[in-house]
Amino acid sequence: MILRGYALWREIPTAESRLHTEPAAWIDGTFEVREGHIYRSKSQNPADYTGWITPGLVDVHCHIGIGAAGAVDEDEMLAQARADRASGVLLARDCGVPVDNSVVTGRPDTLRLIRSGTHIAKPKRYIRGLSIDVEDECDLPGVMAAQAENSDGWVKVVGDWIDRSNGADSDLQPLWSTEALIDGVAAAHEARARVTVHAFGRDTIDGLLEAGVDCIEHGTGMTDDHVREAVARGIAVTPTLMQVALFDEFAEQAGNKYPVYASTMRRLQARNHDLIATLYDCGVQLLPGTDAGGYQAHGQLPGELALWERAGISAGDIIDYATWRARDFLSYPALYEGAPADVCIYADDPRTNISAIAQPVTTMLAGRVQPA
């Protein structure tokens, strides 16, 4: 199969040096896909596909296995994965589900999936039925180590949630002490897994930074000092702008019963535009994630990335973040000589028209053209 156009390509001498080397860059050329891999080509044959060629998009925060009513069956998991794939997402990190979603992996008609085990929380401090509940935080390291063994190298922890035990004064509160987080992260790292943490509020972030987590989900409470520390420690942030757009609805649902929590959620939402600018300007590793499953439908990464552009991130940088940079962070290949042909092709240049990614001309997983 022959592809022709501009490709987001990394020039490297060997596959072994593909990660964390020179940035990928756009090159004009002809490419051949054979036996599931992609190569530069001098072929003069007519192209099967032409356009702007990128590595498959990445959604690092979705939940293949969770629906609006909770856990879903295997047929729905496959439907969720295919909806993501149809949007151009060819690599996803599930970021926590209460069921085994490995049915998605290894298929030619879904996507590549990185499993993160089950959310780890405390009783009554997360969505019912979706988490492993840890009564005594002294048990957190052992639970995190166990989830590391039950995943593809990631552990998902709930860092904060509303504590309803305080009545009308209830608010977002951290679930864990800093000491428990330090021990838990160390246990996960010892088990060769990385740790990502759900965190909305400001008070949670200090402990996450000190514990050395690898990624912060949402991160809406981060201060400028937090951002600078995240850069220094190499901690990534998944901003989930579609989910943050629902904070006013969460506040409305809290109503008069939890007015302090409602006020907090509105305040976090109001400041988020400035926070995104700070994260971007300071050079935090931003990761694309929809939080699909539950509040968000699957297959919406192009919509999430359109919000990134509205927040002031350039279209060119968005494409980098959503493709090779996210793949580097997850230790998955992008496009280079002999790489797996996980490819999206667009009719228009996504660097100048981010909406182009909503309608790929075609997608290929390991060189296999995927259904529309």
Secondary structure, DSSP 4 states (H G I P E B T S, - for coil): -EEEEEEEE---S-GGG-SSSSPPEEEEEEEEEETTEEEEE---SPPSEEEEEEEPEEESSB-TTEETTEE--HHHHHHHHHHHHHTTEEEEE----SS--GGGTT-TTS-EEE----EEE-TTSSSTTSEEE-SSGGGHHHHHHHHHHTTTSEEEEE-EEE-GGGGGG--EEESS-HHHHHHHHHHHHHTT-EEEEEE-SHHHHHHHHHHT-SEEEE-TT--HHHHHHHHHHT-EEE--HHHHTTHHHHHHHHTTTSHHHHHHHHHHHHHHHHHHHHHHHHT--B-----BTTTB-SS-HHHHHHHHHHTT--HHHHHHIIIIIHHHHTT---SSTTEE--EEEESS-TTT-GGGGGS-SEEEETTEEPP-
